Amino acid sequence: MVRPYKPAWPVERAVEFLREYTSKHFNQRLVVLIIEQLPAVL
């Protein structure tokens, strides 16, 4: 999402961030589900 103080990330960067922080900050099962459903969301 665009913010007044920074541009929005491309989808690829957001997915990369999720993968990078899986099991550190994000639940692995949820990340897998989000990535699987991403085409339907887009």
mmCIF file of the N, C-alpha and C atoms, coordinates in Angstrom:
data_MODEL
# 
_entry.id   MODEL 
# 
loop_
_atom_site.group_PDB 
_atom_site.id 
_atom_site.type_symbol 
_atom_site.label_atom_id 
_atom_site.label_alt_id 
_atom_site.label_comp_id 
_atom_site.label_asym_id 
_atom_site.label_entity_id 
_atom_site.label_seq_id 
_atom_site.pdbx_PDB_ins_code 
_atom_site.Cartn_x 
_atom_site.Cartn_y 
_atom_site.Cartn_z 
_atom_site.occupancy 
_atom_site.B_iso_or_equiv 
_atom_site.pdbx_formal_charge 
_atom_site.auth_seq_id 
_atom_site.auth_comp_id 
_atom_site.auth_asym_id 
_atom_site.auth_atom_id 
_atom_site.pdbx_PDB_model_num 
ATOM 1   N N  . MET A 1 1  ? 0.848  -1.175  0.000  1.00 0.00 ? 1  MET A N  1 
ATOM 2   C CA . MET A 1 1  ? 0.000  0.000   0.000  1.00 0.00 ? 1  MET A CA 1 
ATOM 3   C C  . MET A 1 1  ? 0.893  1.238   0.000  1.00 0.00 ? 1  MET A C  1 
ATOM 4   N N  . VAL A 1 2  ? 0.520  2.201   -0.785 1.00 0.00 ? 2  VAL A N  1 
ATOM 5   C CA . VAL A 1 2  ? 1.255  3.458   -0.837 1.00 0.00 ? 2  VAL A CA 1 
ATOM 6   C C  . VAL A 1 2  ? 1.055  4.203   0.476  1.00 0.00 ? 2  VAL A C  1 
ATOM 7   N N  . ARG A 1 3  ? 2.130  4.727   1.003  1.00 0.00 ? 3  ARG A N  1 
ATOM 8   C CA . ARG A 1 3  ? 2.086  5.538   2.225  1.00 0.00 ? 3  ARG A CA 1 
ATOM 9   C C  . ARG A 1 3  ? 2.585  6.936   1.884  1.00 0.00 ? 3  ARG A C  1 
ATOM 10  N N  . PRO A 1 4  ? 2.213  7.941   2.659  1.00 0.00 ? 4  PRO A N  1 
ATOM 11  C CA . PRO A 1 4  ? 2.685  9.298   2.364  1.00 0.00 ? 4  PRO A CA 1 
ATOM 12  C C  . PRO A 1 4  ? 4.207  9.415   2.408  1.00 0.00 ? 4  PRO A C  1 
ATOM 13  N N  . TYR A 1 5  ? 4.850  8.544   3.164  1.00 0.00 ? 5  TYR A N  1 
ATOM 14  C CA . TYR A 1 5  ? 6.294  8.632   3.377  1.00 0.00 ? 5  TYR A CA 1 
ATOM 15  C C  . TYR A 1 5  ? 7.100  7.590   2.609  1.00 0.00 ? 5  TYR A C  1 
ATOM 16  N N  . LYS A 1 6  ? 6.421  6.678   1.870  1.00 0.00 ? 6  LYS A N  1 
ATOM 17  C CA . LYS A 1 6  ? 7.154  5.686   1.081  1.00 0.00 ? 6  LYS A CA 1 
ATOM 18  C C  . LYS A 1 6  ? 6.239  5.057   0.031  1.00 0.00 ? 6  LYS A C  1 
ATOM 19  N N  . PRO A 1 7  ? 6.841  4.602   -1.062 1.00 0.00 ? 7  PRO A N  1 
ATOM 20  C CA . PRO A 1 7  ? 6.026  3.943   -2.096 1.00 0.00 ? 7  PRO A CA 1 
ATOM 21  C C  . PRO A 1 7  ? 5.651  2.517   -1.685 1.00 0.00 ? 7  PRO A C  1 
ATOM 22  N N  . ALA A 1 8  ? 4.651  1.982   -2.359 1.00 0.00 ? 8  ALA A N  1 
ATOM 23  C CA . ALA A 1 8  ? 4.250  0.592   -2.118 1.00 0.00 ? 8  ALA A CA 1 
ATOM 24  C C  . ALA A 1 8  ? 5.317  -0.357  -2.644 1.00 0.00 ? 8  ALA A C  1 
ATOM 25  N N  . TRP A 1 9  ? 5.464  -1.501  -1.980 1.00 0.00 ? 9  TRP A N  1 
ATOM 26  C CA . TRP A 1 9  ? 6.379  -2.543  -2.466 1.00 0.00 ? 9  TRP A CA 1 
ATOM 27  C C  . TRP A 1 9  ? 5.715  -3.281  -3.620 1.00 0.00 ? 9  TRP A C  1 
ATOM 28  N N  . PRO A 1 10 ? 6.511  -3.730  -4.582 1.00 0.00 ? 10 PRO A N  1 
ATOM 29  C CA . PRO A 1 10 ? 5.948  -4.637  -5.588 1.00 0.00 ? 10 PRO A CA 1 
ATOM 30  C C  . PRO A 1 10 ? 5.580  -5.965  -4.910 1.00 0.00 ? 10 PRO A C  1 
ATOM 31  N N  . VAL A 1 11 ? 4.644  -6.674  -5.500 1.00 0.00 ? 11 VAL A N  1 
ATOM 32  C CA . VAL A 1 11 ? 4.196  -7.949  -4.929 1.00 0.00 ? 11 VAL A CA 1 
ATOM 33  C C  . VAL A 1 11 ? 5.380  -8.896  -4.722 1.00 0.00 ? 11 VAL A C  1 
ATOM 34  N N  . GLU A 1 12 ? 6.291  -8.935  -5.677 1.00 0.00 ? 12 GLU A N  1 
ATOM 35  C CA . GLU A 1 12 ? 7.440  -9.843  -5.575 1.00 0.00 ? 12 GLU A CA 1 
ATOM 36  C C  . GLU A 1 12 ? 8.275  -9.547  -4.337 1.00 0.00 ? 12 GLU A C  1 
ATOM 37  N N  . ARG A 1 13 ? 8.445  -8.272  -4.009 1.00 0.00 ? 13 ARG A N  1 
ATOM 38  C CA . ARG A 1 13 ? 9.224  -7.889  -2.821 1.00 0.00 ? 13 ARG A CA 1 
ATOM 39  C C  . ARG A 1 13 ? 8.493  -8.288  -1.545 1.00 0.00 ? 13 ARG A C  1 
ATOM 40  N N  . ALA A 1 14 ? 7.183  -8.138  -1.535 1.00 0.00 ? 14 ALA A N  1 
ATOM 41  C CA . ALA A 1 14 ? 6.393  -8.528  -0.369 1.00 0.00 ? 14 ALA A CA 1 
ATOM 42  C C  . ALA A 1 14 ? 6.476  -10.037 -0.134 1.00 0.00 ? 14 ALA A C  1 
ATOM 43  N N  . VAL A 1 15 ? 6.395  -10.824 -1.213 1.00 0.00 ? 15 VAL A N  1 
ATOM 44  C CA . VAL A 1 15 ? 6.509  -12.280 -1.086 1.00 0.00 ? 15 VAL A CA 1 
ATOM 45  C C  . VAL A 1 15 ? 7.914  -12.659 -0.609 1.00 0.00 ? 15 VAL A C  1 
ATOM 46  N N  . GLU A 1 16 ? 8.915  -11.999 -1.131 1.00 0.00 ? 16 GLU A N  1 
ATOM 47  C CA . GLU A 1 16 ? 10.293 -12.243 -0.699 1.00 0.00 ? 16 GLU A CA 1 
ATOM 48  C C  . GLU A 1 16 ? 10.433 -11.965 0.804  1.00 0.00 ? 16 GLU A C  1 
ATOM 49  N N  . PHE A 1 17 ? 9.833  -10.880 1.276  1.00 0.00 ? 17 PHE A N  1 
ATOM 50  C CA . PHE A 1 17 ? 9.877  -10.524 2.691  1.00 0.00 ? 17 PHE A CA 1 
ATOM 51  C C  . PHE A 1 17 ? 9.212  -11.607 3.536  1.00 0.00 ? 17 PHE A C  1 
ATOM 52  N N  . LEU A 1 18 ? 8.032  -12.065 3.097  1.00 0.00 ? 18 LEU A N  1 
ATOM 53  C CA . LEU A 1 18 ? 7.345  -13.137 3.831  1.00 0.00 ? 18 LEU A CA 1 
ATOM 54  C C  . LEU A 1 18 ? 8.217  -14.388 3.915  1.00 0.00 ? 18 LEU A C  1 
ATOM 55  N N  . ARG A 1 19 ? 8.809  -14.776 2.794  1.00 0.00 ? 19 ARG A N  1 
ATOM 56  C CA . ARG A 1 19 ? 9.653  -15.972 2.784  1.00 0.00 ? 19 ARG A CA 1 
ATOM 57  C C  . ARG A 1 19 ? 10.885 -15.801 3.671  1.00 0.00 ? 19 ARG A C  1 
ATOM 58  N N  . GLU A 1 20 ? 11.472 -14.614 3.630  1.00 0.00 ? 20 GLU A N  1 
ATOM 59  C CA . GLU A 1 20 ? 12.672 -14.339 4.422  1.00 0.00 ? 20 GLU A CA 1 
ATOM 60  C C  . GLU A 1 20 ? 12.403 -14.453 5.927  1.00 0.00 ? 20 GLU A C  1 
ATOM 61  N N  . TYR A 1 21 ? 11.218 -14.025 6.349  1.00 0.00 ? 21 TYR A N  1 
ATOM 62  C CA . TYR A 1 21 ? 10.906 -14.009 7.773  1.00 0.00 ? 21 TYR A CA 1 
ATOM 63  C C  . TYR A 1 21 ? 9.980  -15.139 8.221  1.00 0.00 ? 21 TYR A C  1 
ATOM 64  N N  . THR A 1 22 ? 9.764  -16.130 7.350  1.00 0.00 ? 22 THR A N  1 
ATOM 65  C CA . THR A 1 22 ? 8.985  -17.301 7.729  1.00 0.00 ? 22 THR A CA 1 
ATOM 66  C C  . THR A 1 22 ? 9.693  -18.011 8.873  1.00 0.00 ? 22 THR A C  1 
ATOM 67  N N  . SER A 1 23 ? 8.943  -18.383 9.877  1.00 0.00 ? 23 SER A N  1 
ATOM 68  C CA . SER A 1 23 ? 9.415  -19.054 11.089 1.00 0.00 ? 23 SER A CA 1 
ATOM 69  C C  . SER A 1 23 ? 10.194 -18.132 12.021 1.00 0.00 ? 23 SER A C  1 
ATOM 70  N N  . LYS A 1 24 ? 10.504 -16.918 11.591 1.00 0.00 ? 24 LYS A N  1 
ATOM 71  C CA . LYS A 1 24 ? 11.143 -15.932 12.473 1.00 0.00 ? 24 LYS A CA 1 
ATOM 72  C C  . LYS A 1 24 ? 10.067 -15.009 13.032 1.00 0.00 ? 24 LYS A C  1 
ATOM 73  N N  . HIS A 1 25 ? 9.235  -14.484 12.139 1.00 0.00 ? 25 HIS A N  1 
ATOM 74  C CA . HIS A 1 25 ? 8.168  -13.577 12.538 1.00 0.00 ? 25 HIS A CA 1 
ATOM 75  C C  . HIS A 1 25 ? 6.799  -14.066 12.072 1.00 0.00 ? 25 HIS A C  1 
ATOM 76  N N  . PHE A 1 26 ? 6.777  -14.898 11.044 1.00 0.00 ? 26 PHE A N  1 
ATOM 77  C CA . PHE A 1 26 ? 5.514  -15.341 10.464 1.00 0.00 ? 26 PHE A CA 1 
ATOM 78  C C  . PHE A 1 26 ? 5.385  -16.857 10.562 1.00 0.00 ? 26 PHE A C  1 
ATOM 79  N N  . ASN A 1 27 ? 4.162  -17.310 10.801 1.00 0.00 ? 27 ASN A N  1 
ATOM 80  C CA . ASN A 1 27 ? 3.872  -18.734 10.869 1.00 0.00 ? 27 ASN A CA 1 
ATOM 81  C C  . ASN A 1 27 ? 4.039  -19.353 9.482  1.00 0.00 ? 27 ASN A C  1 
ATOM 82  N N  . GLN A 1 28 ? 4.817  -20.421 9.418  1.00 0.00 ? 28 GLN A N  1 
ATOM 83  C CA . GLN A 1 28 ? 5.146  -21.043 8.136  1.00 0.00 ? 28 GLN A CA 1 
ATOM 84  C C  . GLN A 1 28 ? 3.900  -21.518 7.392  1.00 0.00 ? 28 GLN A C  1 
ATOM 85  N N  . ARG A 1 29 ? 2.968  -22.135 8.088  1.00 0.00 ? 29 ARG A N  1 
ATOM 86  C CA . ARG A 1 29 ? 1.745  -22.621 7.431  1.00 0.00 ? 29 ARG A CA 1 
ATOM 87  C C  . ARG A 1 29 ? 0.953  -21.472 6.812  1.00 0.00 ? 29 ARG A C  1 
ATOM 88  N N  . LEU A 1 30 ? 0.886  -20.366 7.529  1.00 0.00 ? 30 LEU A N  1 
ATOM 89  C CA . LEU A 1 30 ? 0.137  -19.225 7.005  1.00 0.00 ? 30 LEU A CA 1 
ATOM 90  C C  . LEU A 1 30 ? 0.820  -18.614 5.792  1.00 0.00 ? 30 LEU A C  1 
ATOM 91  N N  . VAL A 1 31 ? 2.136  -18.534 5.813  1.00 0.00 ? 31 VAL A N  1 
ATOM 92  C CA . VAL A 1 31 ? 2.860  -17.990 4.659  1.00 0.00 ? 31 VAL A CA 1 
ATOM 93  C C  . VAL A 1 31 ? 2.614  -18.858 3.432  1.00 0.00 ? 31 VAL A C  1 
ATOM 94  N N  . VAL A 1 32 ? 2.667  -20.161 3.598  1.00 0.00 ? 32 VAL A N  1 
ATOM 95  C CA . VAL A 1 32 ? 2.415  -21.069 2.475  1.00 0.00 ? 32 VAL A CA 1 
ATOM 96  C C  . VAL A 1 32 ? 1.001  -20.849 1.931  1.00 0.00 ? 32 VAL A C  1 
ATOM 97  N N  . LEU A 1 33 ? 0.026  -20.725 2.817  1.00 0.00 ? 33 LEU A N  1 
ATOM 98  C CA . LEU A 1 33 ? -1.358 -20.505 2.375  1.00 0.00 ? 33 LEU A CA 1 
ATOM 99  C C  . LEU A 1 33 ? -1.515 -19.168 1.656  1.00 0.00 ? 33 LEU A C  1 
ATOM 100 N N  . ILE A 1 34 ? -0.882 -18.127 2.181  1.00 0.00 ? 34 ILE A N  1 
ATOM 101 C CA . ILE A 1 34 ? -0.969 -16.812 1.550  1.00 0.00 ? 34 ILE A CA 1 
ATOM 102 C C  . ILE A 1 34 ? -0.381 -16.860 0.138  1.00 0.00 ? 34 ILE A C  1 
ATOM 103 N N  . ILE A 1 35 ? 0.786  -17.478 0.002  1.00 0.00 ? 35 ILE A N  1 
ATOM 104 C CA . ILE A 1 35 ? 1.427  -17.545 -1.305 1.00 0.00 ? 35 ILE A CA 1 
ATOM 105 C C  . ILE A 1 35 ? 0.625  -18.393 -2.278 1.00 0.00 ? 35 ILE A C  1 
ATOM 106 N N  . GLU A 1 36 ? 0.028  -19.469 -1.783 1.00 0.00 ? 36 GLU A N  1 
ATOM 107 C CA . GLU A 1 36 ? -0.815 -20.316 -2.652 1.00 0.00 ? 36 GLU A CA 1 
ATOM 108 C C  . GLU A 1 36 ? -2.031 -19.552 -3.156 1.00 0.00 ? 36 GLU A C  1 
ATOM 109 N N  . GLN A 1 37 ? -2.595 -18.690 -2.335 1.00 0.00 ? 37 GLN A N  1 
ATOM 110 C CA . GLN A 1 37 ? -3.813 -17.954 -2.685 1.00 0.00 ? 37 GLN A CA 1 
ATOM 111 C C  . GLN A 1 37 ? -3.534 -16.630 -3.399 1.00 0.00 ? 37 GLN A C  1 
ATOM 112 N N  . LEU A 1 38 ? -2.292 -16.252 -3.509 1.00 0.00 ? 38 LEU A N  1 
ATOM 113 C CA . LEU A 1 38 ? -1.937 -14.965 -4.089 1.00 0.00 ? 38 LEU A CA 1 
ATOM 114 C C  . LEU A 1 38 ? -2.506 -14.754 -5.498 1.00 0.00 ? 38 LEU A C  1 
ATOM 115 N N  . PRO A 1 39 ? -2.445 -15.742 -6.401 1.00 0.00 ? 39 PRO A N  1 
ATOM 116 C CA . PRO A 1 39 ? -3.034 -15.514 -7.734 1.00 0.00 ? 39 PRO A CA 1 
ATOM 117 C C  . PRO A 1 39 ? -4.527 -15.161 -7.680 1.00 0.00 ? 39 PRO A C  1 
ATOM 118 N N  . ALA A 1 40 ? -5.259 -15.781 -6.786 1.00 0.00 ? 40 ALA A N  1 
ATOM 119 C CA . ALA A 1 40 ? -6.689 -15.474 -6.669 1.00 0.00 ? 40 ALA A CA 1 
ATOM 120 C C  . ALA A 1 40 ? -6.902 -14.064 -6.126 1.00 0.00 ? 40 ALA A C  1 
ATOM 121 N N  . VAL A 1 41 ? -6.042 -13.626 -5.247 1.00 0.00 ? 41 VAL A N  1 
ATOM 122 C CA . VAL A 1 41 ? -6.155 -12.286 -4.666 1.00 0.00 ? 41 VAL A CA 1 
ATOM 123 C C  . VAL A 1 41 ? -5.817 -11.221 -5.709 1.00 0.00 ? 41 VAL A C  1 
ATOM 124 N N  . LEU A 1 42 ? -4.780 -11.489 -6.493 1.00 0.00 ? 42 LEU A N  1 
ATOM 125 C CA . LEU A 1 42 ? -4.372 -10.517 -7.492 1.00 0.00 ? 42 LEU A CA 1 
ATOM 126 C C  . LEU A 1 42 ? -5.371 -10.442 -8.622 1.00 0.00 ? 42 LEU A C  1 
# 
